[in-house]
Amino acid sequence: MIKRVFDFIFSLVGLILLSPFLIVISFLIIIDSKGGVFFIQRRVGRNNKDFNLIKFRTMKTGSYKKGLITIGKKDPRVTIPGYMLRKYKIDEIPQLINVLLGDMSLVGPRPEVRKYVEIYTPEQSQVLQVKPGITSLASIEYLNENEILGKSEDPENTYLQEVMPRKLELNLEYVKKANFRTDLYIIFKTIKRILQ
C-alpha cells in the first residue's frame, strides 16, 4: 500500500514539475524526424498480463520491424536526439504515466516483450509476481547495455545468453527481498549512476 501511494504521488508530482522539459523534448523529436512523440510497445507486466509501455520515440518510425535489439551508437535507426535521450535515460520519463496508471512501479524488474518472456524458465517467471519498474538493480548494472550489445557480432544471442539471464538473476533477488527501503536505495543509486 505504501509503495503504491509513493508511486502515485511521485509520478504525479514528477510529471507536473517536468512538464516544461517534456514539452521541449517533444518538440525536438517532432522536428528531427517523422512520426509521433511517443513510442508505445506491448510489454509483459505483473501476473503475466500485457500492457502498453510508453517511451519517448528515439528511433525512426517502423524501426522495430527490423529487430527488437538496439546496439547503441552503431544503430542507424536511432535518431539524433534519440542518442542523447537514451544516454541519460530521458526516453524512460513518460513511463511515469504507466506508474500513475498502476501498470508499473518506480522500482521493479524491467518489463520485457512477450517474445522473450515466453522463453523464461519457471524460476525466471517469478519476476512477474511484482509490478515491473522504471528502474532496478539490473537496470543500474546494465546502464550501458546498448554499448555492450554494440560490441557483439550477434547482439540478440549475446542478449539471450548473457545479458537477459544475469538481469533476471538480479531481478529475482529483488523480488525475494523487496521493501520500501530497498526501493529508495535503488532510486538514488540510479540517479547517481545516470549523472556520473
BAPA-756682 format. One record per atom (N, C-alpha, C): residue number from 1; residue in three letters; atom name; x, y, z. Coordinates in nm, 3 decimals. Layout:
BEGIN
NUM|ALA|CA|X|Y|Z
...
This chain:
BEGIN
1|MET|N|0.083|-0.121|0.000
1|MET|CA|0.000|0.000|0.000
1|MET|C|0.087|0.126|0.000
2|ILE|N|0.192|0.126|0.086
2|ILE|CA|0.283|0.241|0.093
2|ILE|C|0.353|0.260|-0.041
3|LYS|N|0.392|0.149|-0.102
3|LYS|CA|0.462|0.156|-0.231
3|LYS|C|0.372|0.219|-0.337
4|ARG|N|0.247|0.182|-0.341
4|ARG|CA|0.155|0.236|-0.442
4|ARG|C|0.130|0.385|-0.419
5|VAL|N|0.112|0.424|-0.294
5|VAL|CA|0.091|0.566|-0.262
5|VAL|C|0.214|0.647|-0.302
6|PHE|N|0.332|0.595|-0.271
6|PHE|CA|0.456|0.664|-0.306
6|PHE|C|0.469|0.674|-0.458
7|ASP|N|0.442|0.564|-0.528
7|ASP|CA|0.448|0.563|-0.674
7|ASP|C|0.355|0.668|-0.734
8|PHE|N|0.233|0.672|-0.684
8|PHE|CA|0.132|0.763|-0.738
8|PHE|C|0.172|0.909|-0.717
9|ILE|N|0.209|0.942|-0.594
9|ILE|CA|0.245|1.081|-0.563
9|ILE|C|0.371|1.123|-0.639
10|PHE|N|0.473|1.039|-0.638
10|PHE|CA|0.599|1.071|-0.703
10|PHE|C|0.581|1.089|-0.854
11|SER|N|0.505|0.998|-0.917
11|SER|CA|0.486|1.007|-1.062
11|SER|C|0.402|1.129|-1.100
12|LEU|N|0.300|1.159|-1.020
12|LEU|CA|0.214|1.275|-1.048
12|LEU|C|0.293|1.405|-1.033
13|VAL|N|0.364|1.420|-0.922
13|VAL|CA|0.446|1.540|-0.899
13|VAL|C|0.556|1.551|-1.004
14|GLY|N|0.616|1.436|-1.036
14|GLY|CA|0.723|1.435|-1.135
14|GLY|C|0.676|1.482|-1.272
15|LEU|N|0.561|1.434|-1.315
15|LEU|CA|0.506|1.474|-1.444
15|LEU|C|0.472|1.624|-1.447
16|ILE|N|0.419|1.673|-1.337
16|ILE|CA|0.384|1.816|-1.330
16|ILE|C|0.509|1.904|-1.334
17|LEU|N|0.608|1.871|-1.253
17|LEU|CA|0.731|1.950|-1.246
17|LEU|C|0.813|1.943|-1.375
18|LEU|N|0.811|1.827|-1.439
18|LEU|CA|0.891|1.807|-1.560
18|LEU|C|0.818|1.847|-1.688
19|SER|N|0.692|1.884|-1.679
19|SER|CA|0.613|1.912|-1.799
19|SER|C|0.677|2.014|-1.895
20|PRO|N|0.736|2.125|-1.848
20|PRO|CA|0.801|2.217|-1.944
20|PRO|C|0.915|2.149|-2.019
21|PHE|N|0.995|2.071|-1.946
21|PHE|CA|1.107|1.999|-2.005
21|PHE|C|1.056|1.895|-2.105
22|LEU|N|0.950|1.825|-2.072
22|LEU|CA|0.894|1.722|-2.159
22|LEU|C|0.837|1.783|-2.288
23|ILE|N|0.785|1.904|-2.278
23|ILE|CA|0.733|1.973|-2.398
23|ILE|C|0.848|2.006|-2.493
24|VAL|N|0.960|2.050|-2.438
24|VAL|CA|1.078|2.082|-2.519
24|VAL|C|1.129|1.956|-2.588
25|ILE|N|1.138|1.846|-2.514
25|ILE|CA|1.184|1.719|-2.571
25|ILE|C|1.090|1.674|-2.683
26|SER|N|0.962|1.689|-2.660
26|SER|CA|0.862|1.650|-2.761
26|SER|C|0.882|1.729|-2.890
27|PHE|N|0.908|1.858|-2.875
27|PHE|CA|0.930|1.945|-2.990
27|PHE|C|1.054|1.901|-3.068
28|LEU|N|1.162|1.867|-2.998
28|LEU|CA|1.285|1.823|-3.063
28|LEU|C|1.264|1.693|-3.142
29|ILE|N|1.184|1.605|-3.085
29|ILE|CA|1.156|1.477|-3.152
29|ILE|C|1.077|1.501|-3.280
30|ILE|N|0.978|1.590|-3.273
30|ILE|CA|0.892|1.618|-3.388
30|ILE|C|0.968|1.681|-3.504
31|ILE|N|1.057|1.776|-3.473
31|ILE|CA|1.128|1.846|-3.582
31|ILE|C|1.243|1.763|-3.640
32|ASP|N|1.287|1.662|-3.565
32|ASP|CA|1.400|1.581|-3.613
32|ASP|C|1.359|1.477|-3.716
33|SER|N|1.245|1.412|-3.695
33|SER|CA|1.205|1.304|-3.786
33|SER|C|1.054|1.285|-3.785
34|LYS|N|1.004|1.223|-3.889
34|LYS|CA|0.860|1.200|-3.900
34|LYS|C|0.816|1.095|-3.799
35|GLY|N|0.694|1.112|-3.749
35|GLY|CA|0.640|1.016|-3.654
35|GLY|C|0.592|1.084|-3.528
36|GLY|N|0.533|1.008|-3.440
36|GLY|CA|0.480|1.063|-3.316
36|GLY|C|0.587|1.089|-3.213
37|VAL|N|0.549|1.154|-3.106
37|VAL|CA|0.641|1.186|-2.997
37|VAL|C|0.672|1.060|-2.915
38|PHE|N|0.570|0.977|-2.898
38|PHE|CA|0.586|0.859|-2.813
38|PHE|C|0.600|0.730|-2.892
39|PHE|N|0.670|0.636|-2.830
39|PHE|CA|0.680|0.500|-2.882
39|PHE|C|0.607|0.412|-2.782
40|ILE|N|0.503|0.346|-2.828
40|ILE|CA|0.423|0.261|-2.739
40|ILE|C|0.442|0.116|-2.780
41|GLN|N|0.479|0.033|-2.684
41|GLN|CA|0.509|-0.107|-2.713
41|GLN|C|0.444|-0.198|-2.609
42|ARG|N|0.392|-0.310|-2.656
42|ARG|CA|0.332|-0.407|-2.564
42|ARG|C|0.443|-0.475|-2.486
43|ARG|N|0.431|-0.473|-2.355
43|ARG|CA|0.525|-0.541|-2.266
43|ARG|C|0.446|-0.629|-2.170
44|VAL|N|0.517|-0.717|-2.102
44|VAL|CA|0.453|-0.809|-2.009
44|VAL|C|0.471|-0.758|-1.867
45|GLY|N|0.360|-0.744|-1.796
45|GLY|CA|0.365|-0.691|-1.660
45|GLY|C|0.335|-0.795|-1.555
46|ARG|N|0.288|-0.747|-1.442
46|ARG|CA|0.259|-0.834|-1.328
46|ARG|C|0.154|-0.939|-1.365
47|ASN|N|0.173|-1.059|-1.312
47|ASN|CA|0.083|-1.172|-1.337
47|ASN|C|0.074|-1.208|-1.485
48|ASN|N|0.183|-1.179|-1.558
48|ASN|CA|0.193|-1.220|-1.699
48|ASN|C|0.090|-1.150|-1.789
49|LYS|N|0.048|-1.030|-1.749
49|LYS|CA|-0.050|-0.956|-1.829
49|LYS|C|0.018|-0.847|-1.911
50|ASP|N|-0.023|-0.833|-2.035
50|ASP|CA|0.034|-0.733|-2.124
50|ASP|C|-0.018|-0.593|-2.092
51|PHE|N|0.065|-0.494|-2.117
51|PHE|CA|0.023|-0.355|-2.106
51|PHE|C|0.103|-0.272|-2.206
52|ASN|N|0.061|-0.149|-2.229
52|ASN|CA|0.128|-0.061|-2.324
52|ASN|C|0.230|0.027|-2.253
53|LEU|N|0.357|0.001|-2.276
53|LEU|CA|0.464|0.080|-2.218
53|LEU|C|0.487|0.205|-2.303
54|ILE|N|0.503|0.320|-2.237
54|ILE|CA|0.518|0.447|-2.307
54|ILE|C|0.660|0.501|-2.291
55|LYS|N|0.723|0.534|-2.404
55|LYS|CA|0.856|0.594|-2.402
55|LYS|C|0.859|0.708|-2.504
56|PHE|N|0.956|0.796|-2.491
56|PHE|CA|0.978|0.893|-2.597
56|PHE|C|1.033|0.816|-2.716
57|ARG|N|0.990|0.852|-2.836
57|ARG|CA|1.041|0.785|-2.957
57|ARG|C|1.185|0.828|-2.981
58|THR|N|1.274|0.730|-2.988
58|THR|CA|1.416|0.758|-3.011
58|THR|C|1.465|0.698|-3.143
59|MET|N|1.375|0.630|-3.214
59|MET|CA|1.413|0.566|-3.340
59|MET|C|1.321|0.613|-3.452
60|LYS|N|1.365|0.592|-3.572
60|LYS|CA|1.284|0.628|-3.687
60|LYS|C|1.160|0.539|-3.689
61|THR|N|1.049|0.594|-3.735
61|THR|CA|0.923|0.522|-3.735
61|THR|C|0.934|0.387|-3.807
62|GLY|N|0.883|0.282|-3.746
62|GLY|CA|0.885|0.149|-3.806
62|GLY|C|1.012|0.071|-3.786
63|SER|N|1.107|0.127|-3.710
63|SER|CA|1.238|0.064|-3.692
63|SER|C|1.231|-0.072|-3.624
64|TYR|N|1.134|-0.090|-3.532
64|TYR|CA|1.131|-0.215|-3.457
64|TYR|C|1.089|-0.334|-3.542
65|LYS|N|1.043|-0.307|-3.663
65|LYS|CA|1.011|-0.418|-3.754
65|LYS|C|1.141|-0.487|-3.799
66|LYS|N|1.254|-0.417|-3.781
66|LYS|CA|1.383|-0.471|-3.822
66|LYS|C|1.456|-0.540|-3.707
67|GLY|N|1.390|-0.550|-3.593
67|GLY|CA|1.451|-0.619|-3.479
67|GLY|C|1.425|-0.546|-3.349
68|LEU|N|1.423|-0.621|-3.238
68|LEU|CA|1.392|-0.564|-3.107
68|LEU|C|1.515|-0.513|-3.033
69|ILE|N|1.633|-0.565|-3.072
69|ILE|CA|1.757|-0.529|-3.004
69|ILE|C|1.817|-0.404|-3.065
70|THR|N|1.856|-0.308|-2.981
70|THR|CA|1.926|-0.189|-3.029
70|THR|C|2.070|-0.194|-2.982
71|ILE|N|2.159|-0.136|-3.062
71|ILE|CA|2.302|-0.152|-3.036
71|ILE|C|2.377|-0.019|-3.025
72|GLY|N|2.321|0.074|-2.951
72|GLY|CA|2.391|0.198|-2.921
72|GLY|C|2.424|0.283|-3.042
73|LYS|N|2.546|0.338|-3.042
73|LYS|CA|2.587|0.433|-3.145
73|LYS|C|2.595|0.372|-3.285
74|LYS|N|2.606|0.240|-3.291
74|LYS|CA|2.616|0.175|-3.421
74|LYS|C|2.481|0.159|-3.489
75|ASP|N|2.372|0.180|-3.415
75|ASP|CA|2.239|0.154|-3.469
75|ASP|C|2.190|0.273|-3.550
76|PRO|N|2.182|0.257|-3.684
76|PRO|CA|2.140|0.368|-3.770
76|PRO|C|1.993|0.405|-3.756
77|ARG|N|1.917|0.324|-3.686
77|ARG|CA|1.775|0.351|-3.669
77|ARG|C|1.748|0.460|-3.564
78|VAL|N|1.846|0.482|-3.476
78|VAL|CA|1.830|0.580|-3.368
78|VAL|C|1.844|0.722|-3.423
79|THR|N|1.753|0.810|-3.383
79|THR|CA|1.755|0.948|-3.430
79|THR|C|1.863|1.028|-3.357
80|ILE|N|1.891|1.149|-3.408
80|ILE|CA|1.993|1.234|-3.346
80|ILE|C|1.960|1.268|-3.201
81|PRO|N|1.839|1.320|-3.172
81|PRO|CA|1.808|1.345|-3.030
81|PRO|C|1.791|1.214|-2.953
82|GLY|N|1.761|1.106|-3.026
82|GLY|CA|1.741|0.976|-2.962
82|GLY|C|1.864|0.927|-2.888
83|TYR|N|1.985|0.956|-2.942
83|TYR|CA|2.107|0.913|-2.876
83|TYR|C|2.120|0.976|-2.737
84|MET|N|2.092|1.106|-2.729
84|MET|CA|2.103|1.175|-2.601
84|MET|C|1.993|1.130|-2.505
85|LEU|N|1.873|1.111|-2.558
85|LEU|CA|1.762|1.066|-2.473
85|LEU|C|1.792|0.931|-2.412
86|ARG|N|1.853|0.844|-2.491
86|ARG|CA|1.887|0.710|-2.442
86|ARG|C|2.002|0.714|-2.343
87|LYS|N|2.104|0.795|-2.374
87|LYS|CA|2.224|0.803|-2.289
87|LYS|C|2.189|0.842|-2.147
88|TYR|N|2.100|0.940|-2.131
88|TYR|CA|2.064|0.987|-1.998
88|TYR|C|1.929|0.932|-1.951
89|LYS|N|1.879|0.830|-2.022
89|LYS|CA|1.754|0.762|-1.986
89|LYS|C|1.633|0.855|-1.983
90|ILE|N|1.641|0.966|-2.056
90|ILE|CA|1.530|1.060|-2.061
90|ILE|C|1.410|0.999|-2.134
91|ASP|N|1.439|0.907|-2.227
91|ASP|CA|1.331|0.843|-2.302
91|ASP|C|1.238|0.761|-2.213
92|GLU|N|1.285|0.729|-2.091
92|GLU|CA|1.205|0.649|-1.999
92|GLU|C|1.106|0.732|-1.916
93|ILE|N|1.125|0.865|-1.913
93|ILE|CA|1.042|0.951|-1.827
93|ILE|C|0.891|0.934|-1.850
94|PRO|N|0.843|0.920|-1.977
94|PRO|CA|0.698|0.903|-1.996
94|PRO|C|0.640|0.781|-1.926
95|GLN|N|0.726|0.689|-1.881
95|GLN|CA|0.675|0.574|-1.809
95|GLN|C|0.618|0.613|-1.673
96|LEU|N|0.640|0.738|-1.633
96|LEU|CA|0.574|0.788|-1.512
96|LEU|C|0.422|0.782|-1.532
97|ILE|N|0.378|0.790|-1.657
97|ILE|CA|0.236|0.776|-1.688
97|ILE|C|0.191|0.633|-1.657
98|ASN|N|0.276|0.536|-1.694
98|ASN|CA|0.247|0.396|-1.663
98|ASN|C|0.239|0.372|-1.513
99|VAL|N|0.326|0.441|-1.440
99|VAL|CA|0.326|0.429|-1.293
99|VAL|C|0.198|0.490|-1.237
100|LEU|N|0.162|0.605|-1.289
100|LEU|CA|0.040|0.674|-1.245
100|LEU|C|-0.083|0.586|-1.268
101|LEU|N|-0.085|0.516|-1.383
101|LEU|CA|-0.198|0.430|-1.418
101|LEU|C|-0.199|0.299|-1.340
102|GLY|N|-0.086|0.265|-1.278
102|GLY|CA|-0.080|0.143|-1.199
102|GLY|C|-0.026|0.022|-1.273
103|ASP|N|0.019|0.041|-1.398
103|ASP|CA|0.076|-0.071|-1.474
103|ASP|C|0.218|-0.102|-1.429
104|MET|N|0.286|0.003|-1.379
104|MET|CA|0.426|-0.011|-1.339
104|MET|C|0.448|0.053|-1.203
105|SER|N|0.567|0.030|-1.149
105|SER|CA|0.612|0.093|-1.026
105|SER|C|0.739|0.171|-1.059
106|LEU|N|0.782|0.257|-0.970
106|LEU|CA|0.909|0.326|-0.993
106|LEU|C|1.024|0.226|-0.993
107|VAL|N|1.017|0.129|-0.904
107|VAL|CA|1.121|0.027|-0.892
107|VAL|C|1.062|-0.112|-0.911
108|GLY|N|1.129|-0.192|-0.990
108|GLY|CA|1.083|-0.328|-1.016
108|GLY|C|1.155|-0.382|-1.140
109|PRO|N|1.143|-0.509|-1.168
109|PRO|CA|1.207|-0.566|-1.286
109|PRO|C|1.161|-0.495|-1.413
110|ARG|N|1.254|-0.464|-1.502
110|ARG|CA|1.215|-0.400|-1.627
110|ARG|C|1.125|-0.495|-1.706
111|PRO|N|1.013|-0.445|-1.761
111|PRO|CA|0.922|-0.531|-1.836
111|PRO|C|0.979|-0.572|-1.972
112|GLU|N|0.963|-0.696|-2.005
112|GLU|CA|1.012|-0.749|-2.133
112|GLU|C|0.899|-0.759|-2.234
113|VAL|N|0.937|-0.781|-2.359
113|VAL|CA|0.839|-0.809|-2.464
113|VAL|C|0.800|-0.956|-2.453
114|ARG|N|0.683|-0.988|-2.503
114|ARG|CA|0.629|-1.124|-2.491
114|ARG|C|0.724|-1.229|-2.551
115|LYS|N|0.789|-1.194|-2.660
115|LYS|CA|0.880|-1.287|-2.730
115|LYS|C|0.982|-1.347|-2.634
116|TYR|N|1.038|-1.264|-2.547
116|TYR|CA|1.142|-1.312|-2.456
116|TYR|C|1.084|-1.373|-2.329
117|VAL|N|0.971|-1.324|-2.284
117|VAL|CA|0.907|-1.381|-2.165
117|VAL|C|0.868|-1.526|-2.189
118|GLU|N|0.833|-1.556|-2.313
118|GLU|CA|0.790|-1.692|-2.347
118|GLU|C|0.901|-1.795|-2.328
119|ILE|N|1.027|-1.751|-2.320
119|ILE|CA|1.137|-1.847|-2.303
119|ILE|C|1.193|-1.845|-2.160
120|TYR|N|1.126|-1.774|-2.069
120|TYR|CA|1.166|-1.776|-1.929
120|TYR|C|1.150|-1.918|-1.874
121|THR|N|1.237|-1.954|-1.782
121|THR|CA|1.221|-2.079|-1.709
121|THR|C|1.115|-2.055|-1.601
122|PRO|N|1.060|-2.160|-1.542
122|PRO|CA|0.962|-2.141|-1.434
122|PRO|C|1.017|-2.051|-1.322
123|GLU|N|1.144|-2.068|-1.288
123|GLU|CA|1.204|-1.985|-1.183
123|GLU|C|1.212|-1.839|-1.227
124|GLN|N|1.257|-1.816|-1.350
124|GLN|CA|1.269|-1.679|-1.401
124|GLN|C|1.133|-1.610|-1.408
125|SER|N|1.028|-1.688|-1.431
125|SER|CA|0.893|-1.633|-1.443
125|SER|C|0.844|-1.573|-1.312
126|GLN|N|0.913|-1.600|-1.202
126|GLN|CA|0.874|-1.543|-1.073
126|GLN|C|0.889|-1.391|-1.070
127|VAL|N|0.966|-1.335|-1.162
127|VAL|CA|0.979|-1.188|-1.167
127|VAL|C|0.846|-1.123|-1.203
128|LEU|N|0.756|-1.202|-1.259
128|LEU|CA|0.625|-1.150|-1.298
128|LEU|C|0.528|-1.142|-1.179
129|GLN|N|0.576|-1.177|-1.061
129|GLN|CA|0.491|-1.171|-0.942
129|GLN|C|0.475|-1.027|-0.892
130|VAL|N|0.566|-0.939|-0.934
130|VAL|CA|0.561|-0.799|-0.890
130|VAL|C|0.543|-0.708|-1.011
131|LYS|N|0.503|-0.584|-0.985
131|LYS|CA|0.490|-0.489|-1.095
131|LYS|C|0.626|-0.459|-1.154
132|PRO|N|0.634|-0.445|-1.284
132|PRO|CA|0.760|-0.404|-1.346
132|PRO|C|0.791|-0.260|-1.308
133|GLY|N|0.917|-0.221|-1.320
133|GLY|CA|0.954|-0.087|-1.278
133|GLY|C|1.030|-0.008|-1.384
134|ILE|N|1.045|0.121|-1.357
134|ILE|CA|1.124|0.207|-1.445
134|ILE|C|1.273|0.179|-1.425
135|THR|N|1.310|0.147|-1.301
135|THR|CA|1.449|0.114|-1.274
135|THR|C|1.458|-0.006|-1.181
136|SER|N|1.578|-0.064|-1.177
136|SER|CA|1.601|-0.183|-1.095
136|SER|C|1.752|-0.200|-1.077
137|LEU|N|1.792|-0.295|-0.994
137|LEU|CA|1.934|-0.323|-0.978
137|LEU|C|1.995|-0.368|-1.111
138|ALA|N|1.916|-0.442|-1.189
138|ALA|CA|1.963|-0.488|-1.320
138|ALA|C|1.980|-0.371|-1.416
139|SER|N|1.890|-0.273|-1.408
139|SER|CA|1.900|-0.154|-1.493
139|SER|C|2.027|-0.077|-1.463
140|ILE|N|2.063|-0.070|-1.336
140|ILE|CA|2.183|0.002|-1.295
140|ILE|C|2.308|-0.070|-1.345
141|GLU|N|2.310|-0.202|-1.327
141|GLU|CA|2.428|-0.279|-1.371
141|GLU|C|2.444|-0.275|-1.522
142|TYR|N|2.333|-0.271|-1.593
142|TYR|CA|2.339|-0.271|-1.740
142|TYR|C|2.295|-0.136|-1.798
143|LEU|N|2.340|-0.029|-1.734
143|LEU|CA|2.308|0.105|-1.782
143|LEU|C|2.361|0.128|-1.924
144|ASN|N|2.472|0.060|-1.955
144|ASN|CA|2.532|0.071|-2.089
144|ASN|C|2.505|-0.052|-2.175
145|GLU|N|2.389|-0.111|-2.156
145|GLU|CA|2.354|-0.235|-2.227
145|GLU|C|2.367|-0.222|-2.379
146|ASN|N|2.320|-0.110|-2.435
146|ASN|CA|2.327|-0.092|-2.580
146|ASN|C|2.471|-0.095|-2.631
147|GLU|N|2.564|-0.038|-2.553
147|GLU|CA|2.704|-0.039|-2.594
147|GLU|C|2.762|-0.180|-2.588
148|ILE|N|2.721|-0.255|-2.485
148|ILE|CA|2.767|-0.394|-2.471
148|ILE|C|2.723|-0.475|-2.593
149|LEU|N|2.596|-0.460|-2.629
149|LEU|CA|2.543|-0.533|-2.744
149|LEU|C|2.604|-0.484|-2.875
150|GLY|N|2.641|-0.356|-2.878
150|GLY|CA|2.701|-0.299|-2.998
150|GLY|C|2.837|-0.359|-3.030
151|LYS|N|2.903|-0.413|-2.929
151|LYS|CA|3.035|-0.474|-2.948
151|LYS|C|3.025|-0.621|-2.988
152|SER|N|2.905|-0.675|-2.986
152|SER|CA|2.884|-0.817|-3.016
152|SER|C|2.861|-0.841|-3.165
153|GLU|N|2.911|-0.952|-3.214
153|GLU|CA|2.888|-0.990|-3.354
153|GLU|C|2.745|-1.040|-3.372
154|ASP|N|2.685|-1.088|-3.265
154|ASP|CA|2.547|-1.137|-3.267
154|ASP|C|2.475|-1.081|-3.144
155|PRO|N|2.428|-0.954|-3.153
155|PRO|CA|2.368|-0.887|-3.038
155|PRO|C|2.253|-0.962|-2.973
156|GLU|N|2.163|-1.020|-3.052
156|GLU|CA|2.048|-1.089|-2.993
156|GLU|C|2.092|-1.211|-2.915
157|ASN|N|2.189|-1.285|-2.969
157|ASN|CA|2.237|-1.404|-2.899
157|ASN|C|2.306|-1.365|-2.769
158|THR|N|2.383|-1.255|-2.773
158|THR|CA|2.451|-1.206|-2.653
158|THR|C|2.347|-1.167|-2.548
159|TYR|N|2.240|-1.103|-2.593
159|TYR|CA|2.135|-1.063|-2.501
159|TYR|C|2.069|-1.185|-2.437
160|LEU|N|2.035|-1.282|-2.520
160|LEU|CA|1.962|-1.400|-2.471
160|LEU|C|2.049|-1.491|-2.384
161|GLN|N|2.177|-1.503|-2.418
161|GLN|CA|2.264|-1.597|-2.347
161|GLN|C|2.339|-1.537|-2.229
162|GLU|N|2.362|-1.405|-2.234
162|GLU|CA|2.442|-1.343|-2.129
162|GLU|C|2.368|-1.235|-2.050
163|VAL|N|2.316|-1.136|-2.122
163|VAL|CA|2.257|-1.021|-2.054
163|VAL|C|2.125|-1.055|-1.985
164|MET|N|2.031|-1.112|-2.058
164|MET|CA|1.900|-1.140|-2.000
164|MET|C|1.906|-1.234|-1.879
165|PRO|N|1.983|-1.344|-1.883
165|PRO|CA|1.990|-1.431|-1.765
165|PRO|C|2.044|-1.359|-1.641
166|ARG|N|2.147|-1.274|-1.661
166|ARG|CA|2.204|-1.201|-1.548
166|ARG|C|2.105|-1.099|-1.492
167|LYS|N|2.034|-1.031|-1.581
167|LYS|CA|1.934|-0.934|-1.536
167|LYS|C|1.822|-1.004|-1.459
168|LEU|N|1.780|-1.119|-1.508
168|LEU|CA|1.675|-1.195|-1.439
168|LEU|C|1.722|-1.243|-1.302
169|GLU|N|1.849|-1.278|-1.294
169|GLU|CA|1.906|-1.321|-1.166
169|GLU|C|1.898|-1.207|-1.064
170|LEU|N|1.935|-1.086|-1.107
170|LEU|CA|1.928|-0.970|-1.019
170|LEU|C|1.783|-0.936|-0.983
171|ASN|N|1.695|-0.950|-1.081
171|ASN|CA|1.553|-0.920|-1.056
171|ASN|C|1.491|-1.019|-0.959
172|LEU|N|1.532|-1.144|-0.965
172|LEU|CA|1.481|-1.245|-0.873
172|LEU|C|1.527|-1.215|-0.730
173|GLU|N|1.650|-1.164|-0.717
173|GLU|CA|1.700|-1.124|-0.585
173|GLU|C|1.613|-1.012|-0.529
174|TYR|N|1.576|-0.919|-0.617
174|TYR|CA|1.492|-0.807|-0.574
174|TYR|C|1.354|-0.857|-0.528
175|VAL|N|1.294|-0.947|-0.606
175|VAL|CA|1.161|-0.998|-0.575
175|VAL|C|1.160|-1.064|-0.437
176|LYS|N|1.267|-1.133|-0.403
176|LYS|CA|1.274|-1.205|-0.276
176|LYS|C|1.288|-1.113|-0.155
177|LYS|N|1.347|-0.997|-0.173
177|LYS|CA|1.373|-0.910|-0.058
177|LYS|C|1.322|-0.767|-0.076
178|ALA|N|1.228|-0.748|-0.167
178|ALA|CA|1.178|-0.613|-0.197
178|ALA|C|1.113|-0.548|-0.075
179|ASN|N|1.148|-0.424|-0.051
179|ASN|CA|1.084|-0.344|0.053
179|ASN|C|1.103|-0.196|0.018
180|PHE|N|1.037|-0.110|0.091
180|PHE|CA|1.040|0.033|0.061
180|PHE|C|1.180|0.092|0.072
181|ARG|N|1.255|0.048|0.170
181|ARG|CA|1.392|0.097|0.189
181|ARG|C|1.480|0.060|0.070
182|THR|N|1.464|-0.062|0.022
182|THR|CA|1.541|-0.107|-0.094
182|THR|C|1.505|-0.024|-0.216
183|ASP|N|1.377|0.006|-0.233
183|ASP|CA|1.332|0.087|-0.346
183|ASP|C|1.396|0.225|-0.344
184|LEU|N|1.401|0.289|-0.227
184|LEU|CA|1.463|0.421|-0.215
184|LEU|C|1.611|0.415|-0.251
185|TYR|N|1.677|0.310|-0.205
185|TYR|CA|1.819|0.290|-0.235
185|TYR|C|1.841|0.279|-0.385
186|ILE|N|1.757|0.201|-0.453
186|ILE|CA|1.771|0.181|-0.598
186|ILE|C|1.744|0.310|-0.674
187|ILE|N|1.644|0.387|-0.629
187|ILE|CA|1.613|0.515|-0.695
187|ILE|C|1.731|0.611|-0.687
188|PHE|N|1.788|0.627|-0.568
188|PHE|CA|1.901|0.719|-0.552
188|PHE|C|2.026|0.670|-0.624
189|LYS|N|2.046|0.538|-0.624
189|LYS|CA|2.164|0.483|-0.693
189|LYS|C|2.149|0.500|-0.843
190|THR|N|2.027|0.489|-0.894
190|THR|CA|2.002|0.508|-1.038
190|THR|C|2.034|0.651|-1.078
191|ILE|N|1.984|0.748|-1.000
191|ILE|CA|2.010|0.889|-1.030
191|ILE|C|2.159|0.918|-1.028
192|LYS|N|2.231|0.864|-0.931
192|LYS|CA|2.375|0.884|-0.919
192|LYS|C|2.448|0.829|-1.040
193|ARG|N|2.412|0.708|-1.083
193|ARG|CA|2.478|0.647|-1.199
193|ARG|C|2.454|0.724|-1.327
194|ILE|N|2.332|0.772|-1.347
194|ILE|CA|2.298|0.845|-1.470
194|ILE|C|2.374|0.977|-1.476
195|LEU|N|2.393|1.043|-1.362
195|LEU|CA|2.459|1.173|-1.357
195|LEU|C|2.611|1.165|-1.357
196|GLN|N|2.665|1.044|-1.346
196|GLN|CA|2.812|1.028|-1.343
196|GLN|C|2.874|1.066|-1.478
